[in-house]
Amino acid sequence: MSASAKSTPVKRIRRSVAEARALILNAAQTRLADVGPEGLQIKEIAAIAGVTHSTILHHFGSAEGLRTALAEQMVEKLLGDILAVMDQREQMDPNDNTILFRVFEVLSDDGNARLLAWSMLKGAELEQGQDTLKGLFDQLLVGVVEAVKLSAGDMIVKDSVAERQARFIIYLVASTAVGDGIAGNYLAPLVGLEGDDATSGFRDWFAGRLFS
């Protein structure tokens, strides 16, 4: 056999554990946005990431382990995004709904709502993810309480009342976002919402009523 007829061995790329996990999770996020959590099979993720089946098993243990890690990454990203906005809130109009709008976007888009629903229905343990998510809402509560008090105008609102209302608002945003992410594509056409009205139009309308 001539040298030209010999197959060229595939060069293995050495990656750190963090790099390999990030590569696989990014591939899984791409797949999630396209087909939802049901499509997060190891074979397909391995093909997208350009790694072997065994590499994914080594880092995540199973397809369910990969889904759980992806859900945790989503929660961590959401927390980072919200904290970044919170850091700038002193320069923002306290009535600005950027923070809640971002929560809605992250929870509703890219298959995240379906992934979160899958995690809850399967009883998947998010380990640090649940604590991170609670920390996220605790941070969010500070900004929403401030907005609730400001929206009252000259009326004095007790801290306990403002906090209770803020928790209701956060719960409403989160549950609406998850519902929109899971069933929005099905429900919107049934009620006659199409194009931008079914996405940004609805979100703008919804945000405008949170403190009214």
N, C-alpha and C positions, 0 to 999 in steps of 0.2 A: 504494500500500500504506500502510495506516495505521501510526502509530507503535506501536500496541499489537500489530500483527501481526508486527512485526520481531522476530527472535530476539535474545535477550540474550546478548552474548558472555560466554564463561566467563572469569572473572577468574583470571589466573595468580598462583599463590602463589610468591613469591620465597623460596627457602631456601638456606642455605649448603650447601656440599658435604657437610659432616659431617651436617647435618640431613637432607638428601636421602638419603644413604646409610643413616642410621639408620632412616628411615621405610621404605625399601625392604626392609632386612634384617628389620625387625620384621614386615612383611607376609609375607616369605618364611618366617620362623620359624612364623608362624601356619599357613601353608599346609603346611609341613613336618610339623607335629604332626598335621595332618589326613590327609595323603595320602602322606607320605614324599618322598624326594628325586626320585623319578620325576615327581612332580607339580609340581616347581619350574620351571614354564614361564613365560617372560617375560610372555605375554599375561595369565595368571591373576594373577601377582604385581602387574602394573601395575594391574589392576582393583581388587585389594584395597588397594593403596597410594594409588590415586587419582592415578597419574602416567601418563605416556605410555610406550609401548614404547621410543621413542628415548631417553627419560630413563634407563631402566635400562641400555640399551646404552652410553650415555655414561659411566655410573659403573662398570659392571662388565664391559663388553665382550661378554658372552655369557651364556647360561644356566649354562654350566659355571663361568664366572667368578663368577657370583652364588652358586653352590653352594659354591665354594671359600671365598669371603668369609664365607659363613654358617658354615662349618666353623671358620674362624679365630676368628670371634666367639664360637662355643661354647667353644673352647679358652680364650680370654681370660676369659670369664665364669667358667669352672670354676676357673681360676687365682685370680681375684679372690675367689671364694667360699671357696676353701681357705685362702688367705692370711688372710682375715678370721677364720676359725676358728682358724688357727694363732696369730694374735695374742693370742687369749684362752686359749691352752692352759695357761698357768700357773695360771689359776683353775679349770681343769677337772680332773676325775679322769683320770689318764693312761690308764686303761683304757677311757675313753669312746670309742666308735667313731663319733662324730659326723663326723669328717673323712672316713673311708672310706665312711660311709653317704652323705655328700653326693656323693662321687665316683661312687658307684653310681647315685644318683638322676640326676645330670646326664648321665652317659653313657648311661643306659638310657632315660630318658624323653624325650618331646617329639620323637621321631624322630631324636635326635642320634646314636644308635648306627647307624642306617641311613645317615645322612649320612656318618659317619666311615667306615663300611664302603665306601660309594660312593667316597669320596675315595681310599681305599687301592686298591680294585679298578681304578679309573680311572687310578691313578698321578698324581692331581692334586697339584700342588706347593702346599703350604700356606704357602710362604715363611716368614714369621715364626711361623706357627702351630706348626710342628714344634719350633722352639726354645722357644716358650712352653710347649708340652706337656712337653718334657723338663725345663724349669725347674719346672713344676708337680710332676712326680714327684720331682725333687730336694728340693723343699720338703717334700713329703709324707713322704719317706724319713726326715727328721729326727724327725718325730712318731711314726712307726711303729717306728723303732729304739728309741725311749724306751719305747714300749708293750711291745715284745718283751722288753726287759730287766726291766721291772716285772712282767710276767706270769711270769717265772722265779722270782719269790719270793726265797728266800734263796740260790738258786744264782747263781753269778757267770758271766755270759755274755760272752765276748770280743766286742769291737767288730766284728771281721770276721764272726763267726758271726751276731750280731744283725743286721748290715747285710744279710747274705745272706738270712736269713729274712725280713727286712722287704721286700726286693725281690721275693721269692716271693709274699708276701702282697699287695703292691700289684699285681703281675701277675695274681694270681688274681682280685682284686676287679675290675680293669679288664676282663679278658677275660670274666668272668662277666657283668658289666654289659652289655657289648656284645652278648654272646650272648643275654641276656635281652631287650634292646631289639630285636633282630632277629627272634628266634624265640619269645620268651616267650609271646606270645598264642596261638601254635600248639601249643607243647609243653605248657604248663601243663594244659589240659583233657585231654590224652592221658594224663597221669599222675594225673589226678583232683584237681588244684588249681583251686579256683574262688574268686571274690571276693577278699577281703582276703588269704587264704592264698596266692594267686598273686602278690601284690605285697608289701605291708608284712609279712605273715606270713613269707614266705620270706626277706625282707631282714633281719628281726630274727633269725631262726634262723641265717642265714648269718653275720651280724656276730658273733653270740655264739660262733661256733666258730673265728674267725680267730686267736685267741691261746690257744686251749685246747690 
